[in-house]
Amino acid sequence: MEKFQINKFKDLTKLSWTKTRESSGTAGSYLKSFSYQNGKKVYYKLSYFDPQNELFGYESINEILANRIMEQLGYNSLKYYIVNAKVLINSKEYITSLVYSYDFKGPNDSKITFENFYELNKKDNESILDFAKRYNFDGDLYHMIVIDYLIVNRDRHGANLEVIYNSKTKKYRVAPLFDQGLSFISPSYLESDVKAFDVKLDRKVNSFLGQNDLDELIKLVPKSVYNSIKIDIDDIFNGLSEFAPKYYLDKCRELLIYRINKIESI
């Protein structure tokens, strides 16, 4: 089952959770935590948390779907694992699905957000893409744009891409792609909203590249990068029925198929 990134039930009630977005109380929060296993840092991430409705959303599912797509395409991506777990939030126990991942930094590695790296090292009037080409990062940015196009990622801000520096080799590299939770059908959770979700409608996105339109962003990518997209849809959705209802997975499948056909027609 390792292949499909699915693990058995975990008791994670010892973890402490922190908000990743400013909000009133804990409503409208994305909660994260971490622990150490054999000296390795492990990061945990819940979906959208609403204590009043005891709703966790499906961002965890989105992370797994995005990760599986990128693995099939051979993109550099952070590997996520999904699990049903018991967690303790505000002194109350919940059973929910969540994703976790391992620290991608190796020995002698340090990281900086791509946004800050660009601001510190750009030349006068140098665009982000020209800057990326100068550092041979353009291939990674192209892959980022393609996956965001396929999954309708709405939140690729400047801290959702990082650069790693290795003090031994004195070289920079782009970190594995991570944090694709706000994609697919999110933030729609109710069955009626999910079923009514029109996969053909264009949606505005937040991108540090400047454009808020995925159809404009994909124009930055050479067609040779995406003109032969081949994805095994059944493999992408394998084993996820215990973590999300059929109506949500079916709508995600519908969206992915539509986006694949759309990118192939460009």
N, C-alpha and C positions, 0 to 999 in steps of 0.2 A: 504493500500500500504506500510505501515511501514515494513511489513514482507519482502518485496522485496527490501528494502533499496533505493527506488526511491522517489524523492521529486519534487515538482513543481519548476518552473523557479525562479531563485534568481537574484537580482541585487546586484552584489558584486564589483561595480566599486570603492567603498571606500577602498578596500583592497590594500595594497602595496605588491608587489611580489619580492622575492629574488631568486637568482639562487642557485641551489644545486650542480652544477658542474662547474668547471672552463672552460671557453670557451672564444672565441673572441666575444665581444659584448654580445648579448642575443641569438644569433644563437646557436643551440645545447644545450639548457638549459632545466632543469626540474625546474619549478617555484613553490615555496611554499609560503604560507601566513598563517596568523592566526588572530583570533579575540576573543572576550570574549562575551559569552551569559549567562546572569544570574550568573556571577562569574565563569563560566566554560570556560576553554580554548578550542577553536575549531581550528583544523588544516585543511587547504585547500591545495590541490595538483592538479596542472595541469598535463596533459600529456606532451610529448615532444613538445617544442615550437620552431617554426621556423618562425620568422616574415617575411622573404622574401616570403615564400610560404604560409604563414598563415595556417600552419599545426600544429595540436596539438597531432596527434597520437592517440593511443588507450590504453595507460597505465592505464587510469581510469577504462576502461572496465576490464582490467586484474585484477585490485585490487578487483573489485566487484566479478568477477568470483572466484578468489582465496578465498575470504572471505566466499562466499556461500558454496564452497566445504568444507572448514574447519568447518563451522557451521554444515553441514550435518554429518561430521565425528566426531564431538564433540571435536575438537581441540580448544585450547585456542588462539583466534585470535581477533585482533582489528576489530571492526565493522565499515565498511565504508559505506557511503551513496553517491549516485550519483545524479547529478542534472545538468540541462542545465542552464547556468548562463551568465550574461553580466559582463565582466571584463575589466579593463583598464590597458593596458601595454604600456609603452613608449608613453603615451598621446593618445593612439588609442584604441577604443572600439572593443571588440571581443565578439561574442557569441560562447560559447563552452561548452562541458560537462566537469565536474571535479568531484573529490571526496573530501569528508570531513569526519572528524572523531573527536571524543571528547577525551580529555586528559584522559589516562587510570590510571594516578596516583591518589590515594586517600589521605585522611588525613594522615599525618606523613610519606608519601612515598617520597623517593628520588630514582633516577635511575642512572645507570652506564652501559656503553656498556658491553656486554658479553666479548668482547676482552680484555678490560681494567680490568674487574673483574678477568678474568683468569690470566692475567699477574701479578696482585697484590697478588693473593692468591694461585697460583699453587705451588705444591711441585716440587723438582728437577726432571726433565725429565718426569713429569706427562703429559700425553696426554690430549687433550681437552675433549675427551670422558670419560676418567678415572676421570678427574676433575669434569665433570658433574655428574657422578655417585656418587662421594663423597658428592656432595651437593643435591643429589636426583633430579637433573635436566635432567637426561638421557631421561626420557619419553618425555619431551618437545623437546629435540634435535631430538629424533626419529620422532616425528610428523613433525618437521621442515623439516627433510630430505624427508619424504614421500610426503608432499605437494610440495616441490621443485621438486621432481621427477615427480609428476603428471602434473605440469604446466610448466616444463622446466624453472624454475627460474634461470636466468643467473647471478644474482648479490646478493648473500648472504654473503656479507662481514661482518667483525667483529662488525660493528656498526648497522647492520640490525637485531640484536638480543640484547635485553637489560635485565638487572637484576634489580629488584626493592627491596629496603630495607625499611622495616617499623620500624621506630625508637621506636614505642610503643611496638610492639610484639618482636622486635629484631630478626626478621626473614627475610630471602631472598626468593624471588620467581622470576620465569622467567616471563617477561612481555608478553602480548599477541603478537602473531606474526603479523608483519606489513611489509609494503614496499615490495610488490611482483609485482610491476608494470612492471619490465623488464622481462617478462615471455611470455608464449604462442607464438604469432607470432612476437612480438616486437623484434627489431626495424623496421620491415617491415610495411610500411604504404600504398604505392601505390597498387592499385587493382591488377596490373599485378604481383607485387612482392608477395603479399599475396596469390594469386591463385597458384603461382609457388612454394610456400613454401612446402617443403617435410617434413611431420610430422614424417617420419620414420628415418630421419637423426639424428645422435647424434651430439650434440652441446656442446662445451666446456663452462664451467661455472666458475664463481668466487665464491669460498666457503672458509670461514675462517677455515673450518675443514681440509683444506689442499689439498684434491683431487679436480680436475677440471673436473671430469667425473661422471655424475649422476649414471651410472651403478656401479661404484666403491663405491660411497657414500651409495647407498641403501644396500650394503653388510654389512654396520655397524649396520643395523637395524634388530632386531629379526623378523623372518618371521611372528610370531604371531601378530605383530603390524599391518601388512598390508595384511594378507592373506584372509581377508574377507571385502575388500573394496566394499561398496555399495553406489552408488551415483545416485540420480535422475537427469539425464541430463536435462530433460525439465525444471525442477524447477531451475536449475543453470542458464539457459539462459532466464528465464521468464522476459518479460517486457523490454529487453535491445535494442530492434530494433530501438527505437527513439534516441539512443546514439551512435550507430555504424552501418555501412552498413551490409547488409546481407552477403556479401562475407567474411567479417572479422569474423563475428559470426559463420558462417558455418565452416570456417577453424579452429577456436578455438574449436568448437565442435568436428571436425574430430581429432584434436590433442588430446583432452581429452579422447575420446573413445579409441584411439590407446594406450595412456599411461596407462589407466586403464587395458586394456587387457594385456599390456606388464608387468605391475607389478604383475598381477595375475599369469603370466606364469613363474615367477622367482622361 
